[in-house]
Amino acid sequence: AGSNFRLDVKNWTKIKTKDALIFLPGFNSWLQHSLETFGQLMAMTPKMNQHVYPILFAWPGAQVLTYRQASFISASENNRKYFLQMLLSLKAEGITNIHIVSHSLGVQTLMNCFEDNSDGSASQVAQCFGSAPRYGDASLSAQNLGKLVCRSITMLNPDFPVHAFRERGFQSIRRVCSLITVVGDKSDQALFWSSVINGLVNRFGQSQPSSLDFEDRCKQKGIHLQEPLGKNIDLLYVEGDKDQHWDIAEFQRSTQNLVASPSAGREGAKLWLDCDVIDTTGLDTNVNDLRHSAFNVNSILLRDIEELVVSGKRASDRTTLLHKRGNVFEFCHAPSFVKN
């Protein structure tokens, strides 16, 4: 009977030109807290508020003593089923364009829903979407008619193994979305403790969801920190021949207007993933000591998220960002201690 559930909002005025923005909260974020966090994000971005229908996907995010269990909840069949039902319900209501914003451990829910099947085929969730639209193309191709369109995927301080993301995770979302953004902080303390806990637990042989596994983990001996994506933002590249990785390492082609050098996407043998990485390590206003959840209070980050969703621009074309190297950008912003 559960498979017959669908989204049904009574007496609402549908505006089919509006997109849907789905927010996946992180660990230790109960329903009320998630609504308050997401509500503040929407309240402080008025242009985005007018552009999208805000949708909260409130998965069971667990609490402090059940951190590890939250990973298995994110990968549960029920979680995937309900996310799929939500997408199908939005489609049934005439919504086509989807933006996905996930925070912290919520990124594991996102990646588990998009994880490829064992035979390499796309998951049921991924099959709801057409192929990734070309950057800047607002029209639908003939092959994407009747499908949802994933306009953007934004991962805020993602608690997801960076090596698993490079090996398989990125490819599973890149096939449906061409505007993928990772927002991270090298001083993120919550992700530091995540790396310690996961490293210790993995050392003693406890399993974890398949989407979090990566090839090198099986070869590691002793205790190794599990490097989270949101703290290791300089590692979003692959190594090898560019023809071998043409489907995911396309950043060098998308930065032609940014720098004159033909090696814009290369640094030695590195082929940078075709995504935008935003380094927030330099932000110090409205950022607490954990440095893990400033996305709904820091005005600089709020404006950038708003511009990303409303305009659909890549980082190289947005107004507040400077290019650092590879696919990494930072905000054009003076620290608060700098005085004139």
C-alpha angles and dihedrals in degrees: 000000000000091000089065094063116113139170111269121172113189122228098355126150108236118219106189092191089067121094126219121242113201117199121200110194124212139241120318091015110133122195099269092045091048092051092049092048094047092041091055091049090054094042092055095049104058096171092052090045090060092044101053146036105237113228123184117206099200105195120178098274096182125215139263101291093043099052095125092047089057090068090059091046089054090053096045121125090237092056091052092045094052093046089052092048090052091053093047090049092052089049091050089054091057099259114140109167118070131189119190123202119181132179132207112314089005085079088069089058089050095048094044091053091052096039111131120248119258090262091056096255122132120273122250089257092053090048089062088069131067121233116294110286117238113261110274094010111125095177127091120243118227092252091055097052110124092020131104117253119223103213097178144355117202122186115196117202089334118211096207129114108267093214093053088049092052095045101047115336099074093050092053092060099032091066089065102031134043097185106068120160130187116197112195146161124212090210095052104141096190090057090046090060090043089057091049096047094045092045092053095044093047090050090060092053103257114152127237134194114293093242089064095052123098135183099253094052090072090055097048118108126201124003117334127176112241102235110227119216096233094057099038098054095149092065100071097117140090128224127225139051116350091223089058092055101032092126097060107017100066100123093110090063095047094053099057091114092047103060134010097227116100088218094064092129097039132078109176105308093343121119108194118224115251095253138093119252117199115201109207095174090111096055113103106164118099089354117131126214093269090057089206110111115030094124095103098042109032107090095206093055092041092055091049094050088049093051091046094054099038100041100028090221125156118237092261089061100042119103105233103047136093124200114243105175140312107351095335124113134177134196121270092235136130116227116254093250092062109101131188 
